[in-house]
């Protein structure tokens, strides 16, 4: 197990390095936009000169890696937040993104698992067919469509939530006020539909297979009711592949919330990514790319290792 973890970490670092290198080379060959103000132009050009932007690409990349490893300097934002370190800009945006993503998972996990269990128990009935049909619909429709539907019904028709997430000033200066949480209900619901459908489908498939196992027949012959056998045995064994999927869902939803953040004006990492592309803020774009790549690679390792923690009989890397 230890050898497997070390091997995966080494591969993760190598993959991150390759992706970072490719993105860096592609970004640095793009033309750089300068503001019209002459004073700002001189300041920016002097900074670029100090960072070696006029040097060959390999020299620039060496300076970039040196600044990261020696000073934790990922560059500077010139357009989103003038002369602010890129790392500082990113860290200031992480909290709202995490709040929305965790909120959507807290909604999706119980609903998805319970609905999947109900569909498995009612297999081959009209209830199972209805749930399966709705799952297909929810998975097929993109999350931004749900965002517009949530805004239309909950804001325009019912006036239950604000159309966008409040700013810190409007919410009382904190991300954890009731006013701020209330304004995040819209994006949380919009992100939840796809996760609910995915968890429901996966839970139904795993539980249906488990309910037809031989040990379930043995449990029933020992005197357990169907509900007792399902909860004590079937559901417990079905959770082994389901729980790692939940970890993977958090990683996937982090990358899929960029459009949702734009629609609901959430000042998070996803919207920062889009702004960095639109404003040609290349250092912010590079750091965002590294962030999402690292989260995705780390999530894959955590997901694989979680199988061993959930079921001690599973050991990754063994023959």
Number of C-alpha atoms within 10 A of each C-alpha: 13 9 11 15 16 11 12 17 15 12 13 19 13 12 15 17 13 12 13 18 15 10 15 21 14 11 16 16 9 10 8 10 11 15 12 8 8 10 9 14 14 13 12 17 14 13 14 13 12 10 15 17 18 12 12 10 16 12 12 18 19 12 15 19 15 14 15 13 10 8 9 12 16 20 20 22 22 21 18 17 14 11 14 14 17 24 18 14 18 18 11 12 17 15 15 20 20 15 17 26 24 16 19 25 24 13 17 25 20 14 18 26 22 17 21 29 23 18 26 24 19 15 14 10 11 11 15 19 14 11 18 18 11 13 22 14 14 19 16 11 12 15 23 20 12 21 22 18 15 20 24 14 13 17 16 14 10 10 12 15 18 18 22 19 25 21 16 15 9 11 18 14 11 13 17 13 12 12 17 20 18 15 21 24 20 28 30 24 20 23 26 25 22 24 27 25 26 23 26 27 23 19 26 26 16 21 25 21 13 20 20 11 12 9 14 18 14 12 17 15 10 10 10 15 11 14 12 13 20 22 11 12 16 22 18 12 17 21 17 17 17 18 17 19 18 18 17 19 19 20 20 16 19 20 16 17 25 20 17 24 25 18 18 21 16 26 20 23 27 23 21 24 20 17 17 19 12 9 13 21 22 22 21 28 23 19 19 21 18 17 14 17 18 16 16 19 18 16 19 18 16 15 19 17 18 20 19 15 12 15 13 9 9 14 15 16 12 8 4
